[in-house]
Amino acid sequence: MKVLSRTIPPAIRGIFFLSGSQNEDESVNNIQSITKLSKKVTYAPWKLSFAYGKSIQHSAIMTWKGKFENVGKAQKEFLDKCRTNN
């Protein structure tokens, strides 16, 4: 927060962290850290958020493999990942 507050002007509406080439475990850890940090900060001139869709969806997509019979398992995998990041 020190670095952000020293370098990001208050006129910026939000700061989004991107997953880039992170694997799912790195993504989960970073999302949890961002979420904890945003809850701790009582005031910031901008919102903190993240765009980690691809890294969160990876295991569900690999479970699904485009096959109808895998839809239920893939949905469960995705829901579990979403709960982990809550």
Backbone as CSV, one residue per row, in Angstrom:
resi,resn,N_x,N_y,N_z,CA_x,CA_y,CA_z,C_x,C_y,C_z
1,MET,0.820,-1.180,0.000,0.000,0.000,0.000,0.868,1.250,0.000
2,LYS,2.031,1.168,0.665,2.922,2.328,0.667,3.345,2.687,-0.756
3,VAL,3.754,1.674,-1.498,4.210,1.910,-2.872,3.067,2.463,-3.721
4,LEU,1.895,1.867,-3.614,0.764,2.344,-4.397,0.415,3.778,-4.039
5,SER,0.348,4.081,-2.750,-0.046,5.430,-2.346,1.009,6.476,-2.710
6,ARG,2.255,6.056,-2.847,3.312,6.992,-3.225,3.408,7.197,-4.742
7,THR,2.847,6.270,-5.508,3.064,6.325,-6.959,1.794,6.457,-7.799
8,ILE,0.645,6.087,-7.260,-0.602,6.119,-8.031,-1.410,7.350,-7.639
9,PRO,-1.713,8.220,-8.602,-2.483,9.419,-8.264,-3.897,9.068,-7.799
10,PRO,-4.461,9.851,-6.902,-5.813,9.595,-6.395,-6.888,9.648,-7.487
11,ALA,-6.606,10.307,-8.596,-7.596,10.410,-9.674,-7.827,9.071,-10.380
12,ILE,-6.912,8.126,-10.205,-7.086,6.793,-10.799,-8.229,6.111,-10.063
13,ARG,-9.175,5.521,-10.800,-10.379,4.945,-10.193,-10.137,3.567,-9.575
14,GLY,-9.214,2.801,-10.121,-9.004,1.465,-9.574,-7.690,0.868,-10.031
15,ILE,-7.231,-0.123,-9.294,-6.008,-0.841,-9.617,-6.378,-2.313,-9.744
16,PHE,-6.084,-2.874,-10.916,-6.398,-4.274,-11.172,-5.102,-5.053,-11.308
17,PHE,-5.017,-6.138,-10.580,-3.869,-7.022,-10.669,-4.223,-8.130,-11.662
18,LEU,-3.300,-8.434,-12.569,-3.531,-9.450,-13.594,-2.739,-10.710,-13.264
19,SER,-3.281,-11.858,-13.654,-2.631,-13.127,-13.323,-1.415,-13.395,-14.191
20,GLY,-1.369,-12.835,-15.386,-0.210,-13.064,-16.244,0.039,-14.546,-16.445
21,SER,1.222,-14.988,-16.152,1.570,-16.401,-16.363,1.579,-17.191,-15.051
22,GLN,0.852,-16.709,-14.056,0.822,-17.413,-12.768,0.052,-18.725,-12.899
23,ASN,0.496,-19.720,-12.155,-0.275,-20.956,-12.111,-1.425,-20.789,-11.114
24,GLU,-2.278,-21.796,-11.025,-3.453,-21.683,-10.154,-3.098,-21.452,-8.694
25,ASP,-2.092,-22.134,-8.185,-1.716,-21.969,-6.780,-1.230,-20.554,-6.498
26,GLU,-0.397,-20.015,-7.375,0.071,-18.638,-7.210,-1.108,-17.670,-7.266
27,SER,-2.013,-17.921,-8.200,-3.188,-17.055,-8.351,-4.035,-17.050,-7.088
28,VAL,-4.306,-18.243,-6.552,-5.116,-18.347,-5.331,-4.457,-17.574,-4.197
29,ASN,-3.156,-17.772,-4.001,-2.447,-17.076,-2.924,-2.498,-15.564,-3.113
30,ASN,-2.318,-15.109,-4.338,-2.324,-13.669,-4.589,-3.719,-13.073,-4.453
31,ILE,-4.744,-13.771,-4.921,-6.118,-13.278,-4.771,-6.469,-13.161,-3.292
32,GLN,-6.104,-14.170,-2.517,-6.386,-14.122,-1.087,-5.662,-12.942,-0.429
33,SER,-4.433,-12.676,-0.843,-3.679,-11.535,-0.284,-4.322,-10.210,-0.672
34,ILE,-4.733,-10.079,-1.930,-5.378,-8.839,-2.382,-6.679,-8.625,-1.617
35,THR,-7.456,-9.689,-1.450,-8.730,-9.588,-0.739,-8.509,-9.167,0.706
36,LYS,-7.546,-9.785,1.383,-7.242,-9.411,2.779,-6.803,-7.957,2.859
37,LEU,-5.941,-7.560,1.947,-5.436,-6.190,1.951,-6.568,-5.203,1.728
38,SER,-7.453,-5.476,0.768,-8.545,-4.529,0.519,-9.488,-4.419,1.699
39,LYS,-9.633,-5.477,2.488,-10.499,-5.409,3.670,-9.830,-4.626,4.802
40,LYS,-8.506,-4.668,4.873,-7.768,-3.970,5.928,-7.696,-2.470,5.694
41,VAL,-7.618,-2.086,4.438,-7.443,-0.673,4.109,-8.746,0.064,4.381
42,THR,-8.700,0.984,5.310,-9.921,1.719,5.654,-10.205,2.822,4.653
43,TYR,-9.166,3.369,4.056,-9.382,4.375,3.021,-8.269,4.289,1.989
44,ALA,-8.669,4.270,0.765,-7.752,4.408,-0.372,-8.541,5.155,-1.431
45,PRO,-7.897,6.003,-2.204,-8.634,6.760,-3.204,-9.074,5.912,-4.397
46,TRP,-8.584,4.679,-4.484,-8.924,3.793,-5.586,-9.329,2.434,-5.052
47,LYS,-10.059,1.691,-5.870,-10.468,0.324,-5.521,-9.372,-0.644,-5.963
48,LEU,-9.184,-1.709,-5.190,-8.263,-2.780,-5.569,-9.082,-3.954,-6.051
49,SER,-8.669,-4.555,-7.142,-9.372,-5.736,-7.644,-8.388,-6.576,-8.463
50,PHE,-8.889,-7.623,-9.086,-8.029,-8.515,-9.840,-8.763,-9.071,-11.052
51,ALA,-7.996,-9.481,-12.041,-8.526,-10.147,-13.234,-7.715,-11.422,-13.407
52,TYR,-8.191,-12.480,-12.787,-7.460,-13.743,-12.770,-8.269,-14.877,-13.400
53,GLY,-9.241,-14.551,-14.241,-10.153,-15.551,-14.795,-9.481,-16.769,-15.391
54,LYS,-8.533,-16.554,-16.284,-7.906,-17.672,-16.981,-7.214,-18.633,-16.020
55,SER,-6.477,-18.087,-15.075,-5.746,-18.965,-14.160,-6.683,-19.705,-13.215
56,ILE,-7.828,-19.104,-12.891,-8.784,-19.772,-12.010,-9.560,-20.856,-12.767
57,GLN,-9.792,-20.650,-14.046,-10.586,-21.582,-14.849,-9.788,-22.775,-15.348
58,HIS,-8.493,-22.712,-15.288,-7.642,-23.723,-15.922,-8.001,-25.162,-15.539
59,SER,-8.089,-25.466,-14.265,-8.356,-26.858,-13.877,-9.750,-27.308,-14.308
60,ALA,-10.719,-26.397,-14.297,-12.064,-26.748,-14.766,-12.042,-27.057,-16.256
61,ILE,-11.319,-26.267,-17.017,-11.225,-26.505,-18.461,-10.516,-27.823,-18.740
62,MET,-9.473,-28.111,-17.978,-8.745,-29.371,-18.170,-9.607,-30.569,-17.768
63,THR,-10.463,-30.389,-16.778,-11.382,-31.464,-16.362,-12.464,-31.672,-17.423
64,TRP,-12.983,-30.600,-17.958,-14.064,-30.657,-18.948,-13.604,-31.305,-20.249
65,LYS,-12.492,-30.847,-20.821,-11.931,-31.365,-22.076,-12.922,-31.337,-23.228
66,GLY,-13.929,-30.466,-23.142,-14.900,-30.335,-24.223,-15.900,-31.484,-24.321
67,LYS,-15.944,-32.322,-23.309,-16.821,-33.496,-23.343,-18.026,-33.298,-22.433
68,PHE,-19.200,-33.589,-22.975,-20.445,-33.416,-22.238,-20.431,-34.171,-20.914
69,GLU,-19.902,-35.372,-20.909,-19.922,-36.190,-19.689,-19.049,-35.624,-18.565
70,ASN,-18.189,-34.672,-18.880,-17.316,-34.075,-17.862,-17.840,-32.748,-17.314
71,VAL,-18.996,-32.288,-17.806,-19.520,-30.974,-17.416,-19.706,-30.873,-15.901
72,GLY,-20.343,-31.850,-15.298,-20.600,-31.812,-13.855,-19.326,-31.736,-13.039
73,LYS,-18.344,-32.552,-13.402,-17.058,-32.543,-12.686,-16.353,-31.201,-12.858
74,ALA,-16.407,-30.660,-14.072,-15.751,-29.372,-14.349,-16.432,-28.244,-13.569
75,GLN,-17.766,-28.281,-13.506,-18.484,-27.262,-12.743,-18.112,-27.329,-11.268
76,LYS,-18.014,-28.540,-10.745,-17.620,-28.708,-9.344,-16.202,-28.171,-9.117
77,GLU,-15.310,-28.483,-10.027,-13.927,-28.008,-9.933,-13.890,-26.475,-9.916
78,PHE,-14.654,-25.864,-10.805,-14.691,-24.402,-10.878,-15.304,-23.794,-9.605
79,LEU,-16.391,-24.380,-9.125,-17.036,-23.882,-7.912,-16.086,-23.997,-6.713
80,ASP,-15.389,-25.117,-6.613,-14.405,-25.289,-5.530,-13.324,-24.202,-5.587
81,LYS,-12.856,-23.895,-6.802,-11.829,-22.867,-6.960,-12.381,-21.499,-6.570
82,CYS,-13.617,-21.227,-6.942,-14.239,-19.954,-6.565,-14.368,-19.835,-5.053
83,ARG,-14.757,-20.906,-4.407,-14.880,-20.886,-2.939,-13.542,-20.674,-2.263
84,THR,-12.506,-21.270,-2.828,-11.159,-21.102,-2.289,-10.743,-19.638,-2.312
85,ASN,-11.217,-18.920,-3.337,-10.818,-17.517,-3.507,-11.741,-16.543,-2.825
86,ASN,-12.713,-17.013,-2.115,-13.663,-16.115,-1.477,-13.131,-15.583,-0.164
